[in-house]
């Protein structure tokens, strides 16, 4: 079992890695499609997308806690 400190570090670093990854993808897709790209747009999209994913994951976990006890 891992420590609370390690879990906290992982919980903080994963969104940062995800934001960097998604932002980079959006930047290069925008560059490929339009011929120009802006880090401001890519970064903003990545942050909003990651926040939506975090909310979705939280709601998913809450639903499993409520209804998932029946699944073995």
C-alpha positions, 0 to 999 in steps of 0.5 A: 500500500502506498503512502498518502504523501505519494498518492497526493504527489501522483494526484497533483502531477497527473493533471499537470502531465495531462494538461501538457500532453493535451495542450501539445496535441491541440497545438499541433492539430491546430497547426496541421489544420489551419497552418497556424497555432497559438499556445494560449488556445491550446493551453486553455483548451487543455486546462478546461478539458482536464477539469471536465475529465476530473469532474467526470472521474469524480462523478463516476467514482461517486456513482460506483460507490453508490451503485457498484456494491452490487457488482462482484 
